[in-house]
């Protein structure tokens, strides 16, 4: 139930720890429960001021039906899939290759290249907003799904390389040397030895990157204008009324938008936890 250090603490400390956990859990879950309940409410229930109470009238079927009929939400949903899946695959492929090269090969400029990967993660997104927009315009990929795929792949490769380099560096170098002595090429060493060993780390990264890219709103707002490439996070704006916000429809659309990352996490939960804890305990 408790971490080892808390288990050895006095009863009062354990009780306080449990109370604090429950308080933080309630604070964290309260907005999610509010959105879920609002997605069940009717418009009349919201207009009457019943924001946090139990819905007086359930409009579950009507709300979720309108989400897909009033707006092209299905199109936005598939746009997000088309943007997210290739980006995650491309990011993991590039970062695993870069991480292997930086972790298991010694060459001049190795640390400098690694430092550049890290430095890119500290650049505020607001500084890059205008240059990235101009770059996509010059490349002819502005307001396209390809533009978002290329941007997210480039932007996320730095963090993923930093993440994977640490895992690959912890692998015994003797395994790689033995494979090389046996005549295995670098590509074969990478494909048959390195990738299977870092599979938990790749699964953890896949969940993190899928969630981040799927939930991205800022860069979709900057790089997309029309409906053809609009992802579901940006498409939720279409559920806003002209004069008032249809909060019951926005909440229902938010629940729909949140399902794929949740499903992704539960599907890879075992590998995700193993990837985050891999290397945490040293012999």
C-alpha positions in Angstrom: 0.0 0.0 0.0 2.7 2.4 1.0 6.3 3.0 -0.1 8.9 1.3 2.1 9.9 4.5 3.8 6.3 5.3 4.8 5.6 1.7 6.0 8.3 2.2 8.6 6.9 5.5 9.8 4.6 6.0 12.8 0.8 5.4 12.5 0.1 9.1 12.4 2.5 9.7 9.5 0.9 6.8 7.6 -2.6 8.1 8.2 -1.6 11.6 7.1 0.0 10.2 4.0 -3.2 8.4 3.1 -5.4 11.5 3.7 -3.1 13.6 1.6 -3.2 11.0 -1.2 -7.0 11.0 -1.1 -7.2 14.8 -1.2 -4.9 15.0 -4.2 -6.9 12.2 -5.9 -10.2 14.0 -5.4 -8.7 17.3 -6.7 -7.3 15.6 -9.7 -10.5 13.7 -10.5 -13.0 16.4 -9.8 -12.6 18.3 -13.2 -12.8 14.9 -15.1 -16.0 13.9 -13.2 -17.4 17.4 -13.9 -16.8 17.0 -17.6 -18.3 13.5 -17.6 -21.4 14.6 -15.8 -21.8 17.7 -18.1 -21.7 15.4 -21.1 -24.8 13.7 -19.7 -26.8 16.9 -19.0 -29.4 18.5 -21.2 -29.0 22.1 -22.3 -32.0 23.1 -20.0 -30.2 21.5 -17.0 -27.1 23.6 -17.7 -29.1 26.8 -18.2 -30.8 26.3 -14.9 -27.4 26.5 -13.2 -27.0 22.9 -12.3 -23.3 22.6 -12.9 -22.0 20.3 -10.3 -25.2 18.5 -9.0 -26.6 15.2 -10.3 -28.2 15.7 -13.7 -32.0 16.2 -13.4 -32.4 15.1 -17.0 -30.1 12.7 -18.8 -29.4 13.5 -22.5 -26.6 11.0 -23.0 -27.7 9.6 -26.4 -28.7 13.1 -27.7 -25.5 14.8 -26.7 -23.1 12.2 -28.2 -25.3 11.9 -31.3 -25.1 15.6 -31.9 -21.3 15.6 -31.5 -21.1 13.4 -34.6 -24.0 14.9 -36.6 -23.7 18.7 -36.0 -20.0 18.8 -36.8 -17.7 16.6 -38.9 -16.2 15.1 -35.7 -15.6 11.7 -37.4 -13.4 13.5 -40.0 -11.5 15.3 -37.2 -11.1 12.0 -35.4 -9.5 10.3 -38.4 -7.4 13.4 -39.0 -5.9 13.0 -35.6 -5.2 9.4 -36.2 -3.5 10.2 -39.6 -1.4 12.8 -37.8 -0.6 10.9 -34.6 0.3 7.4 -35.8 2.9 8.2 -38.5 4.4 10.8 -36.1 4.8 8.3 -33.3 6.3 5.7 -35.7 8.7 8.1 -37.3 9.8 9.7 -34.0 10.5 6.3 -32.4 12.4 5.1 -35.5 14.6 8.2 -35.8 15.2 8.5 -32.1 16.1 4.9 -31.6 18.7 5.1 -34.4 20.1 8.3 -33.0 20.1 7.0 -29.4 21.9 3.9 -30.5 24.6 5.9 -32.4 25.1 8.3 -29.5 25.2 5.6 -26.8 27.3 2.8 -28.4 29.5 4.7 -30.9 32.4 6.9 -30.0 33.2 9.6 -32.5 34.2 13.3 -32.5 31.3 15.6 -31.7 29.3 12.9 -30.0 28.6 15.0 -26.9 28.0 18.1 -28.9 25.3 16.4 -31.0 23.7 15.0 -27.8 23.8 18.5 -26.2 22.0 19.9 -29.3 19.3 17.3 -28.9 18.9 18.3 -25.3 19.0 22.1 -25.9 16.1 21.9 -28.4 13.9 20.8 -25.6 14.4 24.0 -23.7 13.4 26.3 -26.5 9.9 27.8 -25.6 7.3 27.0 -28.2 6.2 30.6 -28.4 9.6 31.6 -29.8 9.2 29.1 -32.6 5.7 29.9 -33.5 6.4 32.5 -36.3 9.5 30.8 -37.8 7.8 27.4 -37.9 4.7 28.9 -39.6 6.9 30.6 -42.2 8.9 27.5 -42.8 5.8 25.4 -43.4 4.5 28.2 -45.8 7.8 28.1 -47.7 7.8 24.3 -47.9 4.2 24.3 -49.1 2.9 22.2 -46.2 1.0 24.8 -44.3 -2.5 23.8 -43.4 -1.9 20.2 -44.3 -1.6 17.0 -42.2 1.9 16.4 -43.6 3.0 19.7 -42.1 1.9 18.7 -38.6 3.5 15.2 -39.1 6.8 16.7 -40.1 6.8 19.3 -37.3 5.9 16.9 -34.5 8.4 14.3 -35.7 11.2 16.9 -35.8 10.2 18.5 -32.5 9.7 15.2 -30.5 12.8 13.4 -31.8 15.1 15.4 -29.5 13.3 14.3 -26.3 12.9 10.7 -27.4 16.6 10.5 -28.4 17.6 11.8 -24.9 15.2 9.2 -23.3 16.4 6.2 -25.4 20.1 7.1 -25.2 20.0 6.7 -21.4 18.4 3.2 -21.7 20.7 2.0 -24.5 23.8 3.3 -22.7 22.9 1.1 -19.7 23.0 -2.1 -21.8 26.2 -4.1 -21.4 28.6 -3.1 -24.2 29.9 -6.7 -24.3 26.7 -7.8 -26.0 27.2 -5.4 -28.8 30.9 -6.3 -29.1 30.2 -10.0 -29.2 27.8 -9.5 -32.0 30.3 -7.5 -34.0 33.0 -10.1 -33.5 30.5 -12.7 -34.8 30.3 -10.7 -38.0 26.9 -9.0 -37.4 26.5 -5.6 -39.2 25.5 -2.5 -37.3 22.0 -2.7 -38.7 21.7 -6.3 -37.6 23.0 -5.5 -34.1 20.5 -2.6 -33.8 17.5 -4.6 -35.1 18.1 -8.0 -33.4 19.8 -7.0 -30.2 19.2 -3.4 -29.2 15.5 -3.0 -30.2 14.3 -6.1 -28.3 16.1 -5.0 -25.2 14.6 -1.5 -25.2 11.1 -2.6 -26.1 9.7 -1.5 -22.7 11.3 1.9 -23.2 9.8 2.2 -26.7 6.4 1.2 -25.4 6.6 3.9 -22.7 7.6 6.5 -25.2 4.9 5.4 -27.6 2.3 6.1 -24.9 3.8 9.4 -24.0 4.2 10.6 -27.5 0.8 9.4 -28.6 -0.9 11.3 -25.8 1.1 14.5 -26.3 0.6 14.6 -30.1 -3.1 13.6 -29.9 -3.8 16.2 -27.3 -1.8 19.0 -29.0 -3.9 22.1 -29.5 -1.3 24.9 -29.8 0.5 23.8 -32.9 -2.6 22.7 -34.6 -4.0 26.2 -34.1 -0.8 27.7 -35.5 -0.3 25.5 -38.5 -3.9 24.6 -39.5 -6.7 26.8 -40.7 -9.2 24.7 -42.8 -11.2 21.6 -42.0 -9.2 19.3 -44.2 -6.3 18.9 -41.7 -8.0 20.0 -38.5 -7.4 17.4 -35.7 -10.0 16.6 -33.1 -8.6 18.9 -30.4 -9.1 21.9 -32.7 -12.3 20.5 -34.1 -13.9 20.8 -30.6 -14.2 24.6 -31.3 -16.9 23.7 -33.9 -19.1 22.6 -31.0 -19.2 26.2 -29.7 -22.4 28.1 -30.4 -22.4 31.4 -32.2 -23.5 33.4 -29.1 -23.2 30.8 -26.3 -21.0 27.8 -25.6 -22.8 24.5 -25.8 -21.0 23.0 -22.8 -22.9 19.7 -22.9 -21.7 19.1 -26.5 -18.2 20.3 -25.8 -17.9 18.0 -22.8 -19.2 15.1 -24.8 -16.7 15.8 -27.6 -13.9 16.1 -25.0 -14.8 12.6 -23.7 -14.7 11.2 -27.2 -11.4 12.9 -27.9 -9.9 11.5 -24.6 -10.7 7.9 -25.4 -7.8 6.9 -27.8 -5.0 8.0 -25.4 -6.7 6.2 -22.5 -7.1 3.1 -24.6 -3.5 3.3 -25.7 -2.3 3.5 -22.1 -4.3 0.5 -21.0 -3.3 -1.5 -24.0 0.4 -0.9 -23.3 0.1 -0.4 -19.5 2.4 -3.4 -18.6 5.2 -2.3 -21.0 4.7 1.4 -20.0 5.3 0.8 -16.3 8.2 -1.5 -17.1 9.7 1.1 -19.4 9.5 3.8 -16.7 11.1 1.6 -14.0 13.7 0.0 -16.2 17.1 0.8 -14.9 15.7 2.4 -11.7 17.4 -0.3 -9.5 21.0 -1.1 -10.0 22.7 -4.2 -8.9 
